[in-house]
Amino acid sequence: MNTDNQGIILALDIGTNNTCGSFINPYTGKAEIIEVDGLRSVPSFFGYNRNGEEIIGLAAKKKFCDGISEVI
């Protein structure tokens, strides 16, 4: 597969409860599922901690349930 001037093809399934993503690996031409903390789908939560670092999935859901306002 020719990888010159090719971008990454990304697919996201942003669901009400869970989100998953995949991409086409430009070197192999095969779809690969993105894993977060070993999971193929994660809760649809996103936020930032006090240091400005992003948190996603289970960690963000826990912060949301704890009443942290930086999580959606």
Predicted model as a PDB file, atoms N, CA, C, CB and O in Angstrom, pLDDT in the B-factor column:
MODEL        1                                                                  
ATOM      1  N   MET A   1       0.838  -1.176   0.000  1.00 49.00           N  
ATOM      2  CA  MET A   1       0.000   0.000   0.000  1.00 49.00           C  
ATOM      3  C   MET A   1       0.882   1.238   0.000  1.00 49.00           C  
ATOM      4  CB  MET A   1      -0.953  -0.001   1.209  1.00 49.00           C  
ATOM      5  O   MET A   1       1.821   1.327   0.791  1.00 49.00           O  
ATOM      6  N   ASN A   2       0.598   2.178  -0.862  1.00 52.00           N  
ATOM      7  CA  ASN A   2       1.334   3.428  -0.931  1.00 52.00           C  
ATOM      8  C   ASN A   2       0.850   4.364   0.161  1.00 52.00           C  
ATOM      9  CB  ASN A   2       1.181   4.081  -2.315  1.00 52.00           C  
ATOM     10  O   ASN A   2      -0.336   4.688   0.215  1.00 52.00           O  
ATOM     11  N   THR A   3       1.764   4.809   1.045  1.00 53.00           N  
ATOM     12  CA  THR A   3       1.377   5.674   2.157  1.00 53.00           C  
ATOM     13  C   THR A   3       1.733   7.137   1.919  1.00 53.00           C  
ATOM     14  CB  THR A   3       2.033   5.197   3.427  1.00 53.00           C  
ATOM     15  O   THR A   3       1.586   7.950   2.832  1.00 53.00           O  
ATOM     16  N   ASP A   4       2.194   7.496   0.730  1.00 58.00           N  
ATOM     17  CA  ASP A   4       2.536   8.887   0.446  1.00 58.00           C  
ATOM     18  C   ASP A   4       1.288   9.758   0.434  1.00 58.00           C  
ATOM     19  CB  ASP A   4       3.272   8.997  -0.894  1.00 58.00           C  
ATOM     20  O   ASP A   4       0.299   9.422  -0.216  1.00 58.00           O  
ATOM     21  N   ASN A   5       1.333  10.879   1.154  1.00 53.00           N  
ATOM     22  CA  ASN A   5       0.261  11.881   1.171  1.00 53.00           C  
ATOM     23  C   ASN A   5      -1.103  11.314   1.577  1.00 53.00           C  
ATOM     24  CB  ASN A   5       0.148  12.516  -0.188  1.00 53.00           C  
ATOM     25  O   ASN A   5      -2.138  11.798   1.117  1.00 53.00           O  
ATOM     26  N   GLN A   6      -1.106  10.317   2.416  1.00 61.00           N  
ATOM     27  CA  GLN A   6      -2.373   9.774   2.897  1.00 61.00           C  
ATOM     28  C   GLN A   6      -2.583  10.195   4.338  1.00 61.00           C  
ATOM     29  CB  GLN A   6      -2.406   8.234   2.769  1.00 61.00           C  
ATOM     30  O   GLN A   6      -1.674  10.125   5.164  1.00 61.00           O  
ATOM     31  N   GLY A   7      -3.811  10.637   4.626  1.00 72.00           N  
ATOM     32  CA  GLY A   7      -4.164  10.945   6.000  1.00 72.00           C  
ATOM     33  C   GLY A   7      -4.761   9.718   6.655  1.00 72.00           C  
ATOM     34  O   GLY A   7      -4.965   8.687   6.014  1.00 72.00           O  
ATOM     35  N   ILE A   8      -5.031   9.842   7.911  1.00 77.00           N  
ATOM     36  CA  ILE A   8      -5.661   8.750   8.650  1.00 77.00           C  
ATOM     37  C   ILE A   8      -7.169   8.870   8.480  1.00 77.00           C  
ATOM     38  CB  ILE A   8      -5.261   8.777  10.164  1.00 77.00           C  
ATOM     39  O   ILE A   8      -7.729   9.956   8.625  1.00 77.00           O  
ATOM     40  N   ILE A   9      -7.815   7.772   8.176  1.00 83.00           N  
ATOM     41  CA  ILE A   9      -9.269   7.723   8.075  1.00 83.00           C  
ATOM     42  C   ILE A   9      -9.787   7.250   9.427  1.00 83.00           C  
ATOM     43  CB  ILE A   9      -9.748   6.775   6.900  1.00 83.00           C  
ATOM     44  O   ILE A   9      -9.455   6.154   9.880  1.00 83.00           O  
ATOM     45  N   LEU A  10     -10.604   8.085  10.067  1.00 86.00           N  
ATOM     46  CA  LEU A  10     -11.100   7.821  11.405  1.00 86.00           C  
ATOM     47  C   LEU A  10     -12.613   7.704  11.374  1.00 86.00           C  
ATOM     48  CB  LEU A  10     -10.659   8.925  12.381  1.00 86.00           C  
ATOM     49  O   LEU A  10     -13.282   8.502  10.716  1.00 86.00           O  
ATOM     50  N   ALA A  11     -13.155   6.733  12.067  1.00 90.00           N  
ATOM     51  CA  ALA A  11     -14.603   6.566  12.184  1.00 90.00           C  
ATOM     52  C   ALA A  11     -14.966   6.556  13.657  1.00 90.00           C  
ATOM     53  CB  ALA A  11     -15.086   5.259  11.482  1.00 90.00           C  
ATOM     54  O   ALA A  11     -14.354   5.836  14.446  1.00 90.00           O  
ATOM     55  N   LEU A  12     -15.960   7.352  14.032  1.00 87.00           N  
ATOM     56  CA  LEU A  12     -16.431   7.407  15.408  1.00 87.00           C  
ATOM     57  C   LEU A  12     -17.905   7.066  15.457  1.00 87.00           C  
ATOM     58  CB  LEU A  12     -16.176   8.792  16.022  1.00 87.00           C  
ATOM     59  O   LEU A  12     -18.686   7.519  14.620  1.00 87.00           O  
ATOM     60  N   ASP A  13     -18.274   6.284  16.419  1.00 90.00           N  
ATOM     61  CA  ASP A  13     -19.679   6.005  16.699  1.00 90.00           C  
ATOM     62  C   ASP A  13     -19.938   6.588  18.078  1.00 90.00           C  
ATOM     63  CB  ASP A  13     -20.018   4.446  16.632  1.00 90.00           C  
ATOM     64  O   ASP A  13     -19.674   5.955  19.100  1.00 90.00           O  
ATOM     65  N   ILE A  14     -20.464   7.816  18.083  1.00 85.00           N  
ATOM     66  CA  ILE A  14     -20.727   8.508  19.345  1.00 85.00           C  
ATOM     67  C   ILE A  14     -22.173   8.238  19.718  1.00 85.00           C  
ATOM     68  CB  ILE A  14     -20.443  10.054  19.234  1.00 85.00           C  
ATOM     69  O   ILE A  14     -23.099   8.832  19.166  1.00 85.00           O  
ATOM     70  N   GLY A  15     -22.345   7.346  20.649  1.00 85.00           N  
ATOM     71  CA  GLY A  15     -23.679   6.964  21.065  1.00 85.00           C  
ATOM     72  C   GLY A  15     -24.122   7.719  22.305  1.00 85.00           C  
ATOM     73  O   GLY A  15     -23.343   8.431  22.939  1.00 85.00           O  
ATOM     74  N   THR A  16     -25.378   7.545  22.628  1.00 86.00           N  
ATOM     75  CA  THR A  16     -25.928   8.179  23.818  1.00 86.00           C  
ATOM     76  C   THR A  16     -25.236   7.667  25.069  1.00 86.00           C  
ATOM     77  CB  THR A  16     -27.433   7.936  23.908  1.00 86.00           C  
ATOM     78  O   THR A  16     -24.934   8.441  25.978  1.00 86.00           O  
ATOM     79  N   ASN A  17     -24.984   6.371  25.120  1.00 91.00           N  
ATOM     80  CA  ASN A  17     -24.382   5.776  26.312  1.00 91.00           C  
ATOM     81  C   ASN A  17     -22.906   5.443  26.150  1.00 91.00           C  
ATOM     82  CB  ASN A  17     -25.125   4.536  26.682  1.00 91.00           C  
ATOM     83  O   ASN A  17     -22.122   5.617  27.083  1.00 91.00           O  
ATOM     84  N   ASN A  18     -22.525   4.965  24.971  1.00 92.00           N  
ATOM     85  CA  ASN A  18     -21.146   4.531  24.756  1.00 92.00           C  
ATOM     86  C   ASN A  18     -20.628   5.032  23.412  1.00 92.00           C  
ATOM     87  CB  ASN A  18     -21.047   2.999  24.826  1.00 92.00           C  
ATOM     88  O   ASN A  18     -21.392   5.324  22.493  1.00 92.00           O  
ATOM     89  N   THR A  19     -19.310   5.121  23.333  1.00 91.00           N  
ATOM     90  CA  THR A  19     -18.630   5.590  22.131  1.00 91.00           C  
ATOM     91  C   THR A  19     -17.539   4.595  21.763  1.00 91.00           C  
ATOM     92  CB  THR A  19     -18.036   7.014  22.340  1.00 91.00           C  
ATOM     93  O   THR A  19     -16.883   4.030  22.638  1.00 91.00           O  
ATOM     94  N   CYS A  20     -17.349   4.384  20.469  1.00 92.00           N  
ATOM     95  CA  CYS A  20     -16.207   3.587  20.025  1.00 92.00           C  
ATOM     96  C   CYS A  20     -15.649   4.233  18.761  1.00 92.00           C  
ATOM     97  CB  CYS A  20     -16.614   2.088  19.766  1.00 92.00           C  
ATOM     98  O   CYS A  20     -16.329   5.012  18.093  1.00 92.00           O  
ATOM     99  N   GLY A  21     -14.427   3.905  18.452  1.00 92.00           N  
ATOM    100  CA  GLY A  21     -13.791   4.480  17.275  1.00 92.00           C  
ATOM    101  C   GLY A  21     -12.887   3.469  16.604  1.00 92.00           C  
ATOM    102  O   GLY A  21     -12.439   2.500  17.216  1.00 92.00           O  
ATOM    103  N   SER A  22     -12.631   3.718  15.336  1.00 95.00           N  
ATOM    104  CA  SER A  22     -11.702   2.883  14.584  1.00 95.00           C  
ATOM    105  C   SER A  22     -11.002   3.760  13.559  1.00 95.00           C  
ATOM    106  CB  SER A  22     -12.435   1.687  13.896  1.00 95.00           C  
ATOM    107  O   SER A  22     -11.425   4.884  13.289  1.00 95.00           O  
ATOM    108  N   PHE A  23      -9.941   3.239  13.002  1.00 93.00           N  
ATOM    109  CA  PHE A  23      -9.203   3.967  11.968  1.00 93.00           C  
ATOM    110  C   PHE A  23      -8.625   2.971  10.982  1.00 93.00           C  
ATOM    111  CB  PHE A  23      -8.078   4.841  12.588  1.00 93.00           C  
ATOM    112  O   PHE A  23      -8.449   1.794  11.296  1.00 93.00           O  
ATOM    113  N   ILE A  24      -8.331   3.457   9.788  1.00 91.00           N  
ATOM    114  CA  ILE A  24      -7.647   2.651   8.787  1.00 91.00           C  
ATOM    115  C   ILE A  24      -6.153   2.869   8.976  1.00 91.00           C  
ATOM    116  CB  ILE A  24      -8.104   3.021   7.327  1.00 91.00           C  
ATOM    117  O   ILE A  24      -5.654   3.984   8.822  1.00 91.00           O  
ATOM    118  N   ASN A  25      -5.457   1.815   9.306  1.00 87.00           N  
ATOM    119  CA  ASN A  25      -4.020   1.897   9.481  1.00 87.00           C  
ATOM    120  C   ASN A  25      -3.397   2.147   8.113  1.00 87.00           C  
ATOM    121  CB  ASN A  25      -3.449   0.599  10.142  1.00 87.00           C  
ATOM    122  O   ASN A  25      -3.546   1.317   7.215  1.00 87.00           O  
ATOM    123  N   PRO A  26      -2.700   3.278   7.928  1.00 84.00           N  
ATOM    124  CA  PRO A  26      -2.165   3.599   6.608  1.00 84.00           C  
ATOM    125  C   PRO A  26      -1.053   2.657   6.149  1.00 84.00           C  
ATOM    126  CB  PRO A  26      -1.653   5.003   6.608  1.00 84.00           C  
ATOM    127  O   PRO A  26      -0.732   2.619   4.961  1.00 84.00           O  
ATOM    128  N   TYR A  27      -0.471   1.910   7.060  1.00 87.00           N  
ATOM    129  CA  TYR A  27       0.615   1.002   6.691  1.00 87.00           C  
ATOM    130  C   TYR A  27       0.121  -0.382   6.292  1.00 87.00           C  
ATOM    131  CB  TYR A  27       1.585   0.876   7.834  1.00 87.00           C  
ATOM    132  O   TYR A  27       0.730  -1.055   5.461  1.00 87.00           O  
ATOM    133  N   THR A  28      -1.002  -0.803   6.901  1.00 89.00           N  
ATOM    134  CA  THR A  28      -1.522  -2.138   6.595  1.00 89.00           C  
ATOM    135  C   THR A  28      -2.790  -2.080   5.740  1.00 89.00           C  
ATOM    136  CB  THR A  28      -1.808  -2.894   7.886  1.00 89.00           C  
ATOM    137  O   THR A  28      -3.152  -3.062   5.093  1.00 89.00           O  
ATOM    138  N   GLY A  29      -3.463  -0.921   5.741  1.00 87.00           N  
ATOM    139  CA  GLY A  29      -4.722  -0.789   5.010  1.00 87.00           C  
ATOM    140  C   GLY A  29      -5.895  -1.457   5.703  1.00 87.00           C  
ATOM    141  O   GLY A  29      -6.979  -1.567   5.130  1.00 87.00           O  
ATOM    142  N   LYS A  30      -5.684  -1.906   6.938  1.00 92.00           N  
ATOM    143  CA  LYS A  30      -6.738  -2.599   7.677  1.00 92.00           C  
ATOM    144  C   LYS A  30      -7.338  -1.703   8.751  1.00 92.00           C  
ATOM    145  CB  LYS A  30      -6.192  -3.879   8.310  1.00 92.00           C  
ATOM    146  O   LYS A  30      -6.662  -0.838   9.310  1.00 92.00           O  
ATOM    147  N   ALA A  31      -8.629  -1.927   9.030  1.00 92.00           N  
ATOM    148  CA  ALA A  31      -9.312  -1.191  10.091  1.00 92.00           C  
ATOM    149  C   ALA A  31      -8.844  -1.704  11.445  1.00 92.00           C  
ATOM    150  CB  ALA A  31     -10.851  -1.325   9.958  1.00 92.00           C  
ATOM    151  O   ALA A  31      -8.699  -2.909  11.649  1.00 92.00           O  
ATOM    152  N   GLU A  32      -8.611  -0.782  12.362  1.00 93.00           N  
ATOM    153  CA  GLU A  32      -8.227  -1.136  13.729  1.00 93.00           C  
ATOM    154  C   GLU A  32      -9.134  -0.384  14.692  1.00 93.00           C  
ATOM    155  CB  GLU A  32      -6.719  -0.805  14.004  1.00 93.00           C  
ATOM    156  O   GLU A  32      -9.369   0.814  14.531  1.00 93.00           O  
ATOM    157  N   ILE A  33      -9.635  -1.085  15.680  1.00 94.00           N  
ATOM    158  CA  ILE A  33     -10.486  -0.465  16.691  1.00 94.00           C  
ATOM    159  C   ILE A  33      -9.605   0.200  17.738  1.00 94.00           C  
ATOM    160  CB  ILE A  33     -11.431  -1.511  17.348  1.00 94.00           C  
ATOM    161  O   ILE A  33      -8.610  -0.372  18.183  1.00 94.00           O  
ATOM    162  N   ILE A  34      -9.977   1.400  18.121  1.00 90.00           N  
ATOM    163  CA  ILE A  34      -9.239   2.154  19.138  1.00 90.00           C  
ATOM    164  C   ILE A  34      -9.691   1.656  20.508  1.00 90.00           C  
ATOM    165  CB  ILE A  34      -9.473   3.707  18.990  1.00 90.00           C  
ATOM    166  O   ILE A  34     -10.886   1.626  20.802  1.00 90.00           O  
ATOM    167  N   GLU A  35      -8.741   1.271  21.331  1.00 88.00           N  
ATOM    168  CA  GLU A  35      -9.054   0.836  22.681  1.00 88.00           C  
ATOM    169  C   GLU A  35      -8.624   1.893  23.679  1.00 88.00           C  
ATOM    170  CB  GLU A  35      -8.378  -0.503  22.991  1.00 88.00           C  
ATOM    171  O   GLU A  35      -7.568   2.509  23.535  1.00 88.00           O  
ATOM    172  N   VAL A  36      -9.453   2.099  24.693  1.00 81.00           N  
ATOM    173  CA  VAL A  36      -9.149   3.017  25.786  1.00 81.00           C  
ATOM    174  C   VAL A  36      -9.194   2.196  27.065  1.00 81.00           C  
ATOM    175  CB  VAL A  36     -10.160   4.237  25.836  1.00 81.00           C  
ATOM    176  O   VAL A  36     -10.229   1.618  27.398  1.00 81.00           O  
ATOM    177  N   ASP A  37      -8.092   2.143  27.774  1.00 80.00           N  
ATOM    178  CA  ASP A  37      -7.995   1.342  28.996  1.00 80.00           C  
ATOM    179  C   ASP A  37      -8.401  -0.105  28.749  1.00 80.00           C  
ATOM    180  CB  ASP A  37      -8.866   1.944  30.094  1.00 80.00           C  
ATOM    181  O   ASP A  37      -9.006  -0.738  29.614  1.00 80.00           O  
ATOM    182  N   GLY A  38      -8.069  -0.631  27.570  1.00 88.00           N  
ATOM    183  CA  GLY A  38      -8.359  -2.014  27.240  1.00 88.00           C  
ATOM    184  C   GLY A  38      -9.788  -2.293  26.800  1.00 88.00           C  
ATOM    185  O   GLY A  38     -10.151  -3.448  26.576  1.00 88.00           O  
ATOM    186  N   LEU A  39     -10.603  -1.249  26.672  1.00 87.00           N  
ATOM    187  CA  LEU A  39     -12.005  -1.414  26.272  1.00 87.00           C  
ATOM    188  C   LEU A  39     -12.219  -0.905  24.856  1.00 87.00           C  
ATOM    189  CB  LEU A  39     -12.939  -0.676  27.248  1.00 87.00           C  
ATOM    190  O   LEU A  39     -11.631   0.098  24.454  1.00 87.00           O  
ATOM    191  N   ARG A  40     -13.064  -1.600  24.100  1.00 91.00           N  
ATOM    192  CA  ARG A  40     -13.366  -1.192  22.722  1.00 91.00           C  
ATOM    193  C   ARG A  40     -14.458  -0.137  22.654  1.00 91.00           C  
ATOM    194  CB  ARG A  40     -13.779  -2.397  21.902  1.00 91.00           C  
ATOM    195  O   ARG A  40     -14.556   0.582  21.659  1.00 91.00           O  
ATOM    196  N   SER A  41     -15.268  -0.030  23.679  1.00 91.00           N  
ATOM    197  CA  SER A  41     -16.233   1.064  23.758  1.00 91.00           C  
ATOM    198  C   SER A  41     -16.177   1.619  25.173  1.00 91.00           C  
ATOM    199  CB  SER A  41     -17.687   0.587  23.385  1.00 91.00           C  
ATOM    200  O   SER A  41     -15.953   0.886  26.136  1.00 91.00           O  
ATOM    201  N   VAL A  42     -16.381   2.898  25.279  1.00 88.00           N  
ATOM    202  CA  VAL A  42     -16.290   3.573  26.572  1.00 88.00           C  
ATOM    203  C   VAL A  42     -17.531   4.436  26.772  1.00 88.00           C  
ATOM    204  CB  VAL A  42     -14.995   4.437  26.665  1.00 88.00           C  
ATOM    205  O   VAL A  42     -18.177   4.824  25.798  1.00 88.00           O  
ATOM    206  N   PRO A  43     -17.870   4.740  28.023  1.00 91.00           N  
ATOM    207  CA  PRO A  43     -18.992   5.643  28.258  1.00 91.00           C  
ATOM    208  C   PRO A  43     -18.767   6.978  27.545  1.00 91.00           C  
ATOM    209  CB  PRO A  43     -19.193   5.870  29.770  1.00 91.00           C  
ATOM    210  O   PRO A  43     -17.639   7.463  27.458  1.00 91.00           O  
ATOM    211  N   SER A  44     -19.843   7.557  27.041  1.00 90.00           N  
ATOM    212  CA  SER A  44     -19.756   8.804  26.271  1.00 90.00           C  
ATOM    213  C   SER A  44     -19.630  10.018  27.194  1.00 90.00           C  
ATOM    214  CB  SER A  44     -20.990   8.960  25.364  1.00 90.00           C  
ATOM    215  O   SER A  44     -20.530  10.854  27.270  1.00 90.00           O  
ATOM    216  N   PHE A  45     -18.507  10.094  27.886  1.00 88.00           N  
ATOM    217  CA  PHE A  45     -18.216  11.210  28.784  1.00 88.00           C  
ATOM    218  C   PHE A  45     -16.835  11.754  28.449  1.00 88.00           C  
ATOM    219  CB  PHE A  45     -18.294  10.770  30.281  1.00 88.00           C  
ATOM    220  O   PHE A  45     -15.921  10.997  28.123  1.00 88.00           O  
ATOM    221  N   PHE A  46     -16.692  13.080  28.532  1.00 86.00           N  
ATOM    222  CA  PHE A  46     -15.425  13.743  28.238  1.00 86.00           C  
ATOM    223  C   PHE A  46     -15.285  14.918  29.181  1.00 86.00           C  
ATOM    224  CB  PHE A  46     -15.346  14.204  26.748  1.00 86.00           C  
ATOM    225  O   PHE A  46     -16.268  15.597  29.478  1.00 86.00           O  
ATOM    226  N   GLY A  47     -14.079  15.166  29.655  1.00 85.00           N  
ATOM    227  CA  GLY A  47     -13.868  16.312  30.531  1.00 85.00           C  
ATOM    228  C   GLY A  47     -12.395  16.618  30.672  1.00 85.00           C  
ATOM    229  O   GLY A  47     -11.544  16.027  30.007  1.00 85.00           O  
ATOM    230  N   TYR A  48     -12.113  17.572  31.569  1.00 84.00           N  
ATOM    231  CA  TYR A  48     -10.746  17.975  31.881  1.00 84.00           C  
ATOM    232  C   TYR A  48     -10.540  17.900  33.379  1.00 84.00           C  
ATOM    233  CB  TYR A  48     -10.448  19.401  31.356  1.00 84.00           C  
ATOM    234  O   TYR A  48     -11.451  18.193  34.154  1.00 84.00           O  
ATOM    235  N   ASN A  49      -9.334  17.505  33.791  1.00 79.00           N  
ATOM    236  CA  ASN A  49      -9.038  17.557  35.215  1.00 79.00           C  
ATOM    237  C   ASN A  49      -8.514  18.941  35.568  1.00 79.00           C  
ATOM    238  CB  ASN A  49      -8.015  16.466  35.609  1.00 79.00           C  
ATOM    239  O   ASN A  49      -8.420  19.808  34.699  1.00 79.00           O  
ATOM    240  N   ARG A  50      -8.181  19.153  36.809  1.00 80.00           N  
ATOM    241  CA  ARG A  50      -7.740  20.490  37.265  1.00 80.00           C  
ATOM    242  C   ARG A  50      -6.439  20.948  36.599  1.00 80.00           C  
ATOM    243  CB  ARG A  50      -7.553  20.484  38.781  1.00 80.00           C  
ATOM    244  O   ARG A  50      -6.146  22.144  36.575  1.00 80.00           O  
ATOM    245  N   ASN A  51      -5.659  20.009  36.061  1.00 84.00           N  
ATOM    246  CA  ASN A  51      -4.407  20.354  35.371  1.00 84.00           C  
ATOM    247  C   ASN A  51      -4.614  20.624  33.887  1.00 84.00           C  
ATOM    248  CB  ASN A  51      -3.394  19.239  35.543  1.00 84.00           C  
ATOM    249  O   ASN A  51      -3.654  20.894  33.165  1.00 84.00           O  
ATOM    250  N   GLY A  52      -5.875  20.551  33.422  1.00 84.00           N  
ATOM    251  CA  GLY A  52      -6.164  20.794  32.013  1.00 84.00           C  
ATOM    252  C   GLY A  52      -5.986  19.586  31.120  1.00 84.00           C  
ATOM    253  O   GLY A  52      -6.089  19.703  29.899  1.00 84.00           O  
ATOM    254  N   GLU A  53      -5.719  18.421  31.705  1.00 87.00           N  
ATOM    255  CA  GLU A  53      -5.556  17.199  30.921  1.00 87.00           C  
ATOM    256  C   GLU A  53      -6.936  16.589  30.676  1.00 87.00           C  
ATOM    257  CB  GLU A  53      -4.614  16.180  31.648  1.00 87.00           C  
ATOM    258  O   GLU A  53      -7.798  16.603  31.554  1.00 87.00           O  
ATOM    259  N   GLU A  54      -7.131  16.049  29.461  1.00 88.00           N  
ATOM    260  CA  GLU A  54      -8.438  15.473  29.150  1.00 88.00           C  
ATOM    261  C   GLU A  54      -8.620  14.133  29.844  1.00 88.00           C  
ATOM    262  CB  GLU A  54      -8.607  15.308  27.638  1.00 88.00           C  
ATOM    263  O   GLU A  54      -7.672  13.373  30.042  1.00 88.00           O  
ATOM    264  N   ILE A  55      -9.861  13.874  30.203  1.00 86.00           N  
ATOM    265  CA  ILE A  55     -10.245  12.579  30.742  1.00 86.00           C  
ATOM    266  C   ILE A  55     -11.444  12.099  29.935  1.00 86.00           C  
ATOM    267  CB  ILE A  55     -10.574  12.659  32.282  1.00 86.00           C  
ATOM    268  O   ILE A  55     -12.329  12.883  29.594  1.00 86.00           O  
ATOM    269  N   ILE A  56     -11.465  10.814  29.635  1.00 84.00           N  
ATOM    270  CA  ILE A  56     -12.544  10.266  28.813  1.00 84.00           C  
ATOM    271  C   ILE A  56     -13.035   8.957  29.402  1.00 84.00           C  
ATOM    272  CB  ILE A  56     -12.078  10.059  27.360  1.00 84.00           C  
ATOM    273  O   ILE A  56     -12.376   8.344  30.242  1.00 84.00           O  
ATOM    274  N   GLY A  57     -14.188   8.550  28.947  1.00 86.00           N  
ATOM    275  CA  GLY A  57     -14.712   7.230  29.273  1.00 86.00           C  
ATOM    276  C   GLY A  57     -15.045   7.039  30.737  1.00 86.00           C  
ATOM    277  O   GLY A  57     -15.689   7.883  31.360  1.00 86.00           O  
ATOM    278  N   LEU A  58     -14.592   5.906  31.284  1.00 88.00           N  
ATOM    279  CA  LEU A  58     -14.932   5.542  32.655  1.00 88.00           C  
ATOM    280  C   LEU A  58     -14.447   6.565  33.674  1.00 88.00           C  
ATOM    281  CB  LEU A  58     -14.353   4.194  32.983  1.00 88.00           C  
ATOM    282  O   LEU A  58     -15.168   6.877  34.622  1.00 88.00           O  
ATOM    283  N   ALA A  59     -13.247   7.088  33.497  1.00 86.00           N  
ATOM    284  CA  ALA A  59     -12.719   8.078  34.438  1.00 86.00           C  
ATOM    285  C   ALA A  59     -13.569   9.345  34.431  1.00 86.00           C  
ATOM    286  CB  ALA A  59     -11.261   8.419  34.098  1.00 86.00           C  
ATOM    287  O   ALA A  59     -13.851   9.908  35.489  1.00 86.00           O  
ATOM    288  N   ALA A  60     -13.976   9.794  33.251  1.00 86.00           N  
ATOM    289  CA  ALA A  60     -14.813  10.988  33.157  1.00 86.00           C  
ATOM    290  C   ALA A  60     -16.206  10.721  33.715  1.00 86.00           C  
ATOM    291  CB  ALA A  60     -14.909  11.463  31.702  1.00 86.00           C  
ATOM    292  O   ALA A  60     -16.794  11.595  34.351  1.00 86.00           O  
ATOM    293  N   LYS A  61     -16.736   9.530  33.484  1.00 88.00           N  
ATOM    294  CA  LYS A  61     -18.057   9.198  34.024  1.00 88.00           C  
ATOM    295  C   LYS A  61     -18.022   9.214  35.549  1.00 88.00           C  
ATOM    296  CB  LYS A  61     -18.526   7.815  33.511  1.00 88.00           C  
ATOM    297  O   LYS A  61     -18.955   9.702  36.186  1.00 88.00           O  
ATOM    298  N   LYS A  62     -16.954   8.685  36.135  1.00 87.00           N  
ATOM    299  CA  LYS A  62     -16.827   8.692  37.585  1.00 87.00           C  
ATOM    300  C   LYS A  62     -16.790  10.122  38.100  1.00 87.00           C  
ATOM    301  CB  LYS A  62     -15.570   7.930  38.025  1.00 87.00           C  
ATOM    302  O   LYS A  62     -17.452  10.439  39.088  1.00 87.00           O  
ATOM    303  N   LYS A  63     -16.023  10.991  37.445  1.00 83.00           N  
ATOM    304  CA  LYS A  63     -15.957  12.402  37.867  1.00 83.00           C  
ATOM    305  C   LYS A  63     -17.321  13.065  37.747  1.00 83.00           C  
ATOM    306  CB  LYS A  63     -14.921  13.175  37.024  1.00 83.00           C  
ATOM    307  O   LYS A  63     -17.713  13.848  38.613  1.00 83.00           O  
ATOM    308  N   PHE A  64     -18.045  12.755  36.676  1.00 83.00           N  
ATOM    309  CA  PHE A  64     -19.386  13.317  36.473  1.00 83.00           C  
ATOM    310  C   PHE A  64     -20.312  12.885  37.606  1.00 83.00           C  
ATOM    311  CB  PHE A  64     -19.967  12.874  35.105  1.00 83.00           C  
ATOM    312  O   PHE A  64     -21.050  13.699  38.161  1.00 83.00           O  
ATOM    313  N   CYS A  65     -20.267  11.610  37.940  1.00 83.00           N  
ATOM    314  CA  CYS A  65     -21.113  11.086  39.017  1.00 83.00           C  
ATOM    315  C   CYS A  65     -20.729  11.674  40.363  1.00 83.00           C  
ATOM    316  CB  CYS A  65     -21.021   9.567  39.073  1.00 83.00           C  
ATOM    317  O   CYS A  65     -21.561  11.755  41.266  1.00 83.00           O  
ATOM    318  N   ASP A  66     -19.465  12.089  40.504  1.00 81.00           N  
ATOM    319  CA  ASP A  66     -19.004  12.732  41.740  1.00 81.00           C  
ATOM    320  C   ASP A  66     -19.351  14.217  41.776  1.00 81.00           C  
ATOM    321  CB  ASP A  66     -17.498  12.554  41.892  1.00 81.00           C  
ATOM    322  O   ASP A  66     -19.054  14.898  42.758  1.00 81.00           O  
ATOM    323  N   GLY A  67     -19.983  14.730  40.707  1.00 78.00           N  
ATOM    324  CA  GLY A  67     -20.408  16.126  40.678  1.00 78.00           C  
ATOM    325  C   GLY A  67     -19.378  17.097  40.145  1.00 78.00           C  
ATOM    326  O   GLY A  67     -19.501  18.301  40.368  1.00 78.00           O  
ATOM    327  N   ILE A  68     -18.369  16.612  39.448  1.00 71.00           N  
ATOM    328  CA  ILE A  68     -17.346  17.496  38.878  1.00 71.00           C  
ATOM    329  C   ILE A  68     -17.933  18.195  37.652  1.00 71.00           C  
ATOM    330  CB  ILE A  68     -16.050  16.694  38.498  1.00 71.00           C  
ATOM    331  O   ILE A  68     -18.431  17.528  36.746  1.00 71.00           O  
ATOM    332  N   SER A  69     -17.883  19.522  37.609  1.00 70.00           N  
ATOM    333  CA  SER A  69     -18.562  20.282  36.552  1.00 70.00           C  
ATOM    334  C   SER A  69     -17.797  20.342  35.234  1.00 70.00           C  
ATOM    335  CB  SER A  69     -18.814  21.675  37.026  1.00 70.00           C  
ATOM    336  O   SER A  69     -18.352  20.789  34.230  1.00 70.00           O  
ATOM    337  N   GLU A  70     -16.563  19.914  35.210  1.00 72.00           N  
ATOM    338  CA  GLU A  70     -15.762  19.989  33.984  1.00 72.00           C  
ATOM    339  C   GLU A  70     -16.002  18.811  33.055  1.00 72.00           C  
ATOM    340  CB  GLU A  70     -14.294  20.064  34.329  1.00 72.00           C  
ATOM    341  O   GLU A  70     -15.235  18.613  32.114  1.00 72.00           O  
ATOM    342  N   VAL A  71     -17.037  18.028  33.290  1.00 71.00           N  
ATOM    343  CA  VAL A  71     -17.313  16.830  32.513  1.00 71.00           C  
ATOM    344  C   VAL A  71     -18.649  16.961  31.803  1.00 71.00           C  
ATOM    345  CB  VAL A  71     -17.301  15.588  33.409  1.00 71.00           C  
ATOM    346  O   VAL A  71     -19.634  17.414  32.386  1.00 71.00           O  
ATOM    347  N   ILE A  72     -18.672  16.554  30.522  1.00 63.00           N  
ATOM    348  CA  ILE A  72     -19.937  16.514  29.775  1.00 63.00           C  
ATOM    349  C   ILE A  72     -20.187  15.104  29.286  1.00 63.00           C  
ATOM    350  CB  ILE A  72     -19.917  17.505  28.582  1.00 63.00           C  
ATOM    351  O   ILE A  72     -21.199  14.847  28.634  1.00 63.00           O  
TER     352      ILE A  72                                                      
ENDMDL                                                                          
END                                                                             
